[in-house]
Amino acid sequence: MKLKALDIRLLPGLDSPLAVSFDAHAVNVITGPNASGKSSLIRAVRAVLYPEQIDGFCHILAEFESD
């Protein structure tokens, strides 16, 4: 199973919604300046994979591709 897209609508610490698409058949590298959402993206992936460990309310949509 490969992650294709994340649509983060609400996540503590993130001021505005963030949508990201990934190439499911490649290595994706996330870069950017401070406070651009890199760590929030990682927290969103963790929230999707481990929802029982979420600290606070969030609203995240994830799209996966199955081989």
GIURUR-V628185 format. One record per residue. N is the residue number from 0. RES is the residue in three letters. SS is DSSP state (helix for helix, strand for strand, loop for the rest). OMEGA is omega in degrees with one decimal (none if undefined). NEAR is the number of other C-alpha atoms within 8 Angstrom. Layout:
N&RES&SS&OMEGA&NEAR / N&RES&SS&OMEGA&NEAR
//
This chain:
0&MET&loop&-176.9&6 / 1&LYS&strand&179.3&7 / 2&LEU&strand&179.5&11 / 3&LYS&strand&-176.1&12 / 4&ALA&strand&172.9&11 / 5&LEU&strand&174.8&12 / 6&ASP&strand&-176.7&11 / 7&ILE&strand&-177.8&12 / 8&ARG&strand&178.7&11 / 9&LEU&strand&178.9&11 / 10&LEU&loop&178.7&12 / 11&PRO&loop&-179.9&7 / 12&GLY&loop&178.9&5 / 13&LEU&loop&-173.6&9 / 14&ASP&loop&-177.8&4 / 15&SER&loop&178.5&6 / 16&PRO&loop&-178.2&9 / 17&LEU&strand&177.2&7 / 18&ALA&strand&-178.0&8 / 19&VAL&strand&174.1&7 / 20&SER&strand&-179.4&7 / 21&PHE&loop&170.6&8 / 22&ASP&loop&-174.3&8 / 23&ALA&loop&-176.9&9 / 24&HIS&loop&-178.3&4 / 25&ALA&loop&171.9&5 / 26&VAL&loop&-179.1&6 / 27&ASN&loop&-179.8&6 / 28&VAL&loop&-179.7&4 / 29&ILE&loop&177.7&5 / 30&THR&loop&176.6&5 / 31&GLY&loop&179.7&6 / 32&PRO&loop&176.6&5 / 33&ASN&loop&176.7&5 / 34&ALA&loop&178.3&5 / 35&SER&loop&175.6&6 / 36&GLY&loop&-178.8&8 / 37&LYS&helix&179.8&10 / 38&SER&helix&177.1&6 / 39&SER&helix&176.7&10 / 40&LEU&helix&177.9&8 / 41&ILE&helix&178.2&8 / 42&ARG&helix&177.9&8 / 43&ALA&helix&177.2&11 / 44&VAL&helix&178.3&8 / 45&ARG&helix&179.7&9 / 46&ALA&helix&178.0&11 / 47&VAL&helix&-177.1&9 / 48&LEU&helix&-176.6&6 / 49&TYR&loop&-174.7&8 / 50&PRO&helix&-179.5&8 / 51&GLU&helix&-178.4&5 / 52&GLN&helix&-178.4&6 / 53&ILE&loop&176.5&8 / 54&ASP&loop&-177.5&4 / 55&GLY&loop&-178.3&5 / 56&PHE&loop&173.7&8 / 57&CYS&loop&177.4&8 / 58&HIS&strand&-174.9&8 / 59&ILE&strand&174.0&12 / 60&LEU&strand&-179.4&8 / 61&ALA&strand&176.3&10 / 62&GLU&strand&-179.6&8 / 63&PHE&strand&175.5&9 / 64&GLU&strand&178.5&9 / 65&SER&loop&179.8&5 / 66&ASP&loop&none&3
//
